[in-house]
Amino acid sequence: MLEDEESQTHLEPLERESAEEWRTGTGNAWNLFAHWKDFVMSEKLLTSMVHIFYAIPPNWPRGSNRERILPTIMAILIWLAFCMEMSIIKLLWTQGDQGHAANKHPPIGSVLLVVLLVLSSTVSFTIMVIYFFKSSNRFHHSPTKLIPGFEFAPLGKHQDVTLKKEHWLGVNLFLVFAITGLGTSLYNAMKVNIFFSFTDLHEFTKQISDVQRGLYYSTLVILNWAHMSSILVCGTFYIACRSISSHIDFTEKLLVSHVTDFNSAKEIHECLLKYSEKVLKSLTPWFTVHSSLFGLVILLTLLDIMSTIQSSQKGHDISKIWLSEVTASWFVAIQFAFPFLSASLVTRRYEQMYEQLNRRATNVTNCHELDAFLNYCLRCKSGFYVLGIRITTSHAVMSIASVFIGLFRFYKELF
């Protein structure tokens, strides 16, 4: 009996120590999970990557010309890499004209798609360097440092409207999805040696010197840096659209709970429109060029479908070509279709606000004033416009579906 009591006395400290270790380990795991959750639902990932890929200094913006030196050099290097890539494509095409057995003509559609993708990333990087270092874009007052801090004072006093954690979670998930798409596309291009139906991408490197080969692969590194930067632009554009949506949320609450007459409602609505126009205007050059190139990508995808590509694919595994079609279309969807989806969110949120006001604006005692205000809102046709076209959800769905047209080339090979 005494032995049992002594053994129990010895066990109790051990049990308490084990329980304490378990609680400590559980607490550390929970703290790690909480920190990770806070990270993925914050602006840290996108902001850090933008600063790295666009060479933005930590204490930016200071308004110094020195801040622009490194980004300008990077933009010049990317343009030189673009010119190098074009000369390589010209070389491959010339070898095809000369009838080299190992270097037949690559598919014209795939070649032009490569040209447009590289051009889009190069132009995007240049435009965004101007965007971030333009003196009129005041990032000093911006809480995110991704979009300029424009004034928004619906009640006569500036209101800081922050983005929701769900918005940051959405853009961080997009980054993971986009980086995966770029990585798989890059793997197919470098390891499998296929991009879309453009096969034997790097066969010509066997016929050049080591210096030329090193220069070529350095060019690829620079261009993929530009591709990654273009993904970050899409994320920044998404945040800009979500910022407008958050300001629409704030305006809707004001109109529903505080406004009692037409004039005050119109004044608040005009303040929202001015803010939206300023944000969209700051990114309009990028989106206009981007959407124009997207139209050309769709046309070239159709051209690639109609082109004869059997000769360039003989001897290649059809499953590898199919995988290349999927991953390359995935990357095109990320780079071109996602901005259309982001833009359509702005238009849709305006429409939802007007629907909610029609149902919930009970503070306006005069029904005629409410009708006049809603008619005024409908005449404004608020939303996201590019080249005079109002971007809606239908445009976003069509843009996402259209980039996967190239997948049907697989059936051309089978039949």
Beta strands, then each sheet from edge to edge (+ up, - down):
strand 1: 194-195
strand 2: 198-199
strand 3: 384-386
strand 4: 389-391
sheet 1: 1+ 2-
sheet 2: 3+ 4-
end
